[in-house]
Amino acid sequence: MSASKILAFAFALVLVSGSASLAARAQTAPAVALPATLVLLPYEEPGSTDPHAIAISQTLATGFADAGVGVKSIAPAVHIDAVANAAKICANNGVTGILVPEGRYEQTLKTIPLGLFLTILRYPTHVEFRLDEIGCDGVVRWTTTTTGDEAPSGVMSVGNLGGAVDAAFRTAVQAAVHARATASVASSPATSAAATSVVAIAATAAPPSTYLLLPFEQPTLGDPHAADITHSLLSQLQQRKLDIKVGTPIDHLSAISGAAALCAGNGAQAIIVPDVRIEQSSATGRSHASLRLTLLSCGGVLLSHGSAEADMGNDFIRNFGAAVVGVSERAMGPAIDQLFPPAVNK
């Protein structure tokens, strides 16, 4: 081999070695932390028993980091409280907005006979997921709703049904993250550190006498049982002799900034904002409801909360929809009694 060829070969080895070294360093170098411009509120709320909630929050945080969107996660908070506290949260964290996730899932059962003694079990699993971005002024400035579906099946038995729920949520969450990462959203300026909370247990000269009830239904967030749950809640409120009018479906988080217009348009003196999360397991045959009722003044101030949990079922679930409504109804009475103590409702 000539001297020139030897020199060329050696030079090529140096280049290859250097490139490999750079690639190795790039793979092992820690990711650069992105400056946070938004607070990411956890999917779970305080006291949550939802077995899927923490994984949803983690998928959101990881997804935004991978998408190059700087977010800062904070401790769980009641979501509507966080919207009412938007100015304070922005000021404390030096951000220009808050991302608030909401969602629901439903897992039903279909049986397909396979001969005389075998049955194929199929569990269609559907997730609806909403991501709202709230400005520091408490106004919803961007929103998206995404879905995810899984359909695990097996002969006579199926594996981890909870895993199907997690997988469906991952699909929906990833789509929502992509939608926000590629969206153009006008930002509101960060508020000063002197910003204070508008959440208060306010004492008024006279308690409200007429109420607007927001439906459980929300635009684009599909829930085939929400109308029935709203009807049940209205009936239980009316049994307590409360003057209630049901409004049209809106994004519940917009009720803070829109409270004055909602009251004026419906002739109400206060607003009831309901929220429920349902957990169901075909393995145990049980359904669990976490229900919260929030009372808003017409100025968008949080007056009080009423919350309760309920369980039902001890056998194989066959009618998942009826169980959703039934377990929600069980939680309504205690939650209403917290929001409107019985002594007030004579």
N, C-alpha and C positions, 0 to 999 in steps of 0.2 A: 504494500500500500504506500502511495506517495506521501510525502510530508504534508502537502496541501490537503489531501484527503483526511489525513489523521487530524489535522487542525480543525477542519470543518466538522468532523465527527465529534470531536471533543467539545466544540462550541455548541453543537446540537444537544449534547448531553447536559451541558450547563443550563441551556434554555428549558429543557424538559424538567430537569430537577428543580429549577426555580419556579416554574409554573405549578408543579406538583406541591412544592412547599407553600406557595401562595394559596392554592386551593385548599390545602389542609388547614392553613391558618384561618381561612374564610369560614370553613366548616366548624371550627372549634371556637371561633370568636363569639363572645356573647352578643346577643341582639341589642341594638341601641334602643334605649327606652324612648318612646315617643312622648312629646309633651302633651299632657291631657288638656283637651279643649271641651270635653263633655264629661259629666258624671254619668256613670252607668249604674242605675238602681238595680239591685238584685231582683230576680224573678220572685224569689221567696219573700214573704212578709214575716214580721216578728211572730214567733210561735208556730210557724208553718210545720205541718206534718207531711207535706207533699213529698213523696220519695223521689220525684223526678226534678224538683225545683232547683236543687244545688247544681245538678248536671247542666240544666238549662243556663244558669248563670255563668258557669264555667265555659260552656260552648260560646256564649255571647262574648265574653271577655277575650277568649282566644281568637275568635273570628275577627273581632275588631283589630286586635294586635296584628294579625296576619294581613289584614286589609289596609294597614297603615293609617288607621283612625285612632288618634290618641284618646283614650277614655280612662277614667279613674273610678274604680269600684268603691262603694261605700257600704256601710252596714245596712242590713235590711230595715225597711221602713214601710209603714202603710202607704200605699202608692198615692192615694188622693191627698194624704197629709203632705207628702213630698212635693206635690204640685202646689199646694197652698203655701209651702215653705220655699218655693223655688228661688226667690231672691236671696234668702239666707244661705241656702245650699250653694248657689253660685258664688256668693261672696266668700264663703268659708273655704271653697275649693279652687277659686280662681279660674272658673270655667264660664262658658257662655251658654250652657244649656244642660238639660238632663234627659237621658234616654230611659224610658219607662216601658218594660215589657209586660205583656199580659197574654193569656192564652187559655185554652181548654183542650181536653182530649176526650175521645169517646171510643170505646172498644166493644164491639158487639160480637155476637156469635152466630155462625151459620153451620148447620150440620148437614152432611151429605152422606146418605146411607151407601155402604159399599158391601153389597151382599146381605146375608141374613144376620151376621154377627159383628160386622165391622162398620165403623162410622168415621168419616173424615171430619175433623173439627177445623173450622176456619174462623179466624178472629180479625175481621177488618178493623183497622186501627186508624183513626183520623184525628189530626191535630189542626187547630186553628191558632195562629200566633199573630199578635199585633205588637208593633213597636212604634211608640210615640216619641217624638222629640219635643220637649217642653222648653220654651224660652225662659229666661230669668224673670220675666214678667208673669209667668204662669200660664201663658197662652200656648196652645198646641200649634206648632209651626210646621210640622211634617209628620206624616204617619204612613205606615204600610201594613198590610195584612197578608200573610203567607200561609201556606198549608203544607202538610206532610202526611203521607199515607204508607202504611205497611199492612201486610195480610199474612201473618204466620199461619201455618196449617200443619196438621199431622193426623195420623191414624190413631184414633181413640185418645190421644193426648198430644199436647203441644208443649214446647219448651218454655223458655223465659218470656212470658207475655209482657212483663214490665220492660224487657229489653226492646220490644216492638214499639212501645210508647216512647222510650228514649230515642230510638232511631227516627221515628216520625218527627219528633221535636227537633232533632239535629237538622233534618232536611229543611224544616220550616225556618229555623233560626238562621241557618246559613244563607237562605234566600233573603231574609230580612236584613242581615248584615251587608250582603252584597248591594241591596237596594239603597241602604243608607250610604255606603262607601262610594257609590257612583252618583249620588244625588247632589244637587246644588241647593243648599238650604241657607237662606239669609240668616245670619246670626244676630242676636241681640247683644248689646254690650254687657260685660260683666258688671255686676252691681258692687257698690262699695261695701267695705267690711262692716259698716254701720247698719246694714240692712237688717231688719227685724222680721220675725215670723208673724204671719197673719193667722196662725192657728191659735185659737183661744176657746176656752169654755166660757162663752160670753153670756152675761146676764142681761136680759132685756127688760124693759119696763113692763111689758106684757108678753106672755108666751104666744107664739103663733097660733092661729085658729084654723088656717087653711094651708094645705100642703100640696106640693107637686111631687109625685112619685115618678122618678125616671125608671123606665122599663129595664129589665135585665138585658133585653136585646140591645145590641150596639151595631151601627152600620158596618158592613163588610165582615163582621165577626160572626160567622155562621153558627147558630146554636138552635137545633130543632126543638129544644125543650124550654127555651127562655121565655116564650110567651105564656106557657102554662105556669111556670114559676112566678112570673109577674102577676098573673091572675090570682094565684094562691096567696101571694103576699098582700095584694089589694084587699082580698076578702078578710084576711086576718086583721089588717089595719082598720077596716070598716067595722069589724066586730067590736073594736075598742072605741067606737063612736067618733073616730077621727074623720074630718072633712078632707077627703083625698081626691085629687085629680091625677090621672095618669097622662104623662107627657108622651111625646114622640121619641123614638130611639135616637140617642146622640152618643158620641164618644164621651164616656163618663168623666174623663179627665178634663174635658172642656167645660164642665159645669162650674168650676171655680171662677174662671174669667167671664163666663157667660151668665152668672147667677142673676144679675139684675134684669137682664133681658128675659130670662126664663120666668122669673116671678111676674114681671109685667105682662108677658104674653099669655100667662095662664091664670092670672088673678090669684097668685099664691103668696103666702107670707114666709115660707121656708121650703126647702127642697130636701127630699129624701133620696139619697144615692145608694142603691143596693149593689152588693158584689157577693158572688159565691164561687167557691172552688170545690169541685167534686173529685173524689178519689174512688175508684172501683176496682175490685179484684174478683175475677172469676174463680181464682184458686180458693179464696176463703168464702166467696159468696157475699161479701159485705160491701156496703157503700158508705162513704164518709163525706159529710158536708161541712165546710167552714164558711159561715155566712156573716157578712158585716153590713150594717146599715149606718150610713153617715148622714147627719143632719146639717145642712148648710143654711146660713142666713142669706137673704137676698143680696147681701154685699159680698158674698163669697167667703165668709168666715165660717170655719168649722165650729159648730156649736157642741156637738156630742157624737159619740159612737155607741152602737149597740152591736155586740157580736156574740155568736154562739156556735157550737159544733154539735153534730148529731151523727149517730150511726144507725144502720138498720141492716137486716138480712143475716141469716145464719145457714143458708143453703145455697145451692147452685143458682146463679143469676140467669134467668131466662128472658126477662123483660128489662133490659138495661135502661131504657128511657123512663119507664115507670119508676124505677129505683132512683133515678136522678131527681125527679120531681118529689117523690116521697121523702127522701132523706133531707131535701131542702126544706120541705114543709115542717119537718120535725125541729129544725133549727130556728124557724121563724119566731115562734112564741117567745123563747128566752131572749132573743135579740131585740124584739119589739119591747119587751118589758124593761130592758136596759135603756133603750132610747126614750121610751115613754113610761116611766115607773107607774105601776097600777094605781097608786094613790092619786095620780094626776088625771086618770082616765075614768073617774067616777061619773 
